[in-house]
Amino acid sequence: MDKIHRFDNESNTVYNFRKNFIINNINKLSDDYNTMVRYSKILANIKFKNCSYDINIYNKLKAYL
């Protein structure tokens, strides 16, 4: 993990949230880096854009909100 990619038009707040999530959890979870990036995007969408996801996805990630 050299650098966490920042997406186009991503605010500092969202980027820092995603970055901190990945850094804080990459060694705690058995998932690979790409999965962690995906989780960070989903969590950011839930937290900052009030998006909703399938209950199975939400239950897996709600502990990180």
SULNOR-V331465 format. One record per residue. N is the residue number from 0. SS is DSSP state (A for helix, B for strand, O for the rest). OMEGA is omega in whole degrees, -180 to 180 (NA if undefined). D_LAST is the distance of its C-alpha to the last C-alpha in Angstrom with 1 decimal. Layout:
BEGIN
n: [N | N]
ss: [SS | SS]
omega: [OMEGA | OMEGA]
d_last: [D_LAST | D_LAST]
END
This chain:
BEGIN
n: [0 | 1 | 2 | 3 | 4 | 5 | 6 | 7 | 8 | 9 | 10 | 11 | 12 | 13 | 14 | 15 | 16 | 17 | 18 | 19 | 20 | 21 | 22 | 23 | 24 | 25 | 26 | 27 | 28 | 29 | 30 | 31 | 32 | 33 | 34 | 35 | 36 | 37 | 38 | 39 | 40 | 41 | 42 | 43 | 44 | 45 | 46 | 47 | 48 | 49 | 50 | 51 | 52 | 53 | 54 | 55 | 56 | 57 | 58 | 59 | 60 | 61 | 62 | 63 | 64]
ss: [O | O | O | O | O | O | O | O | O | O | O | A | A | A | A | A | A | A | A | A | A | A | A | A | A | O | O | O | O | O | O | O | A | A | A | A | A | A | A | A | A | A | A | A | A | A | A | A | A | O | O | O | O | O | A | A | A | A | A | A | A | A | A | A | O]
omega: [-179 | -178 | 179 | -177 | 174 | -178 | 178 | 178 | 178 | -179 | 177 | -179 | -179 | 179 | -179 | 176 | -179 | -179 | -180 | 178 | -178 | -179 | -176 | -173 | -174 | -179 | -179 | -177 | -178 | -178 | 180 | -176 | -178 | 176 | 178 | 177 | 179 | 178 | -179 | 179 | 179 | -180 | 178 | 178 | 178 | -174 | -171 | -178 | -180 | 177 | 176 | -178 | 174 | -175 | 179 | 177 | -180 | -179 | 179 | -172 | -173 | 179 | -177 | 180 | NA]
d_last: [22.8 | 24.9 | 22.8 | 19.6 | 20.8 | 20.1 | 20.5 | 23.1 | 22.2 | 18.8 | 18.2 | 17.8 | 14.5 | 13.0 | 15.0 | 14.1 | 10.3 | 11.2 | 13.9 | 12.1 | 9.7 | 13.0 | 15.0 | 13.0 | 12.6 | 15.8 | 18.0 | 15.8 | 15.5 | 18.7 | 17.8 | 19.7 | 18.9 | 19.2 | 16.7 | 14.2 | 15.0 | 14.6 | 11.1 | 10.3 | 12.1 | 10.6 | 6.9 | 8.9 | 10.9 | 8.5 | 7.2 | 10.7 | 13.1 | 12.0 | 13.0 | 13.1 | 13.8 | 15.7 | 14.5 | 15.0 | 12.7 | 10.0 | 10.8 | 10.8 | 7.4 | 5.4 | 5.7 | 3.8 | 0.0]
END
